[in-house]
Amino acid sequence: MTRYGYFLASEEHEPQELVRQAKLAEEAGFEALWISDHFHPWLDEQGQSGFVWSVIGAISQVTSLPITTAVTCPLLRQHPAIVAQAAATSALLADGGFTLGVGTGEALNEHILGAPWPSAEQRLEMLEEAVHVIRELLSGRLITHSGRHYRVETARIYSTPDLPPPVYMSGFGEKAIKLAGRLADGYMSVAPNADFVRLYRDSGGSAGSGRAEGLLGIRRGAGAQDHAPALADR
């Protein structure tokens, strides 16, 4: 089954405009929303970078469409515990229609706190631990975690949905896709690459888990980062 969704480009539009576009997308018949999570735009000329979690909250009040972050990096700029709280609140406001899309990020956004930029291998390792922390906190239980990259001390998220939001993972290389197949509830890609989807499935991403693949297609006549995703669900 294929769903056609609308991509909300946080780098190109003011927060109020993103909310307006989300409402219009539902009226036009789109079935889902993706929204980017950036601190900086790709280019200065784009000129925007609203805080995605505030925008998601506003969008949830004007549309019933499901919404996915495409994608959030829970490694450096945002600690996984804070991402877990934001995801839990977003899922409640979206009445269960929220999916947390995660990835290893880019230095463009993640360098801002001054931490060294890890290698791709290190970031995948960090992402795996971060997803573990996020899922533990989304359970609503009190947790303490002391891992290689993250510490969480007697933390509990009190406002959690009955069902935790699914976690989808972005991947453009073999190691990232294999990690998505082993760890995530779904796989996200910016191109309809059959080899990527096949590798995801071969890595465990289709084994009776209800997982899905999100394939992003560029909308003709749009700006550099203005896209419409086609979401292919298993």
PyMOL commands that set and color helices and strands:
alter all, ss='L'
color gray80, all
select helices_A, chain A and resi 15-28+52-60+80-93+107-113+120-138+174-183+194-205
alter helices_A, ss='H'
color red, helices_A
select strands_A, chain A and resi 2-8+32-35+67-69+98-102+143-146+151-155+167-170+186-189+212-218+227-233
alter strands_A, ss='S'
color yellow, strands_A
deselect
rebuild
show_as cartoon
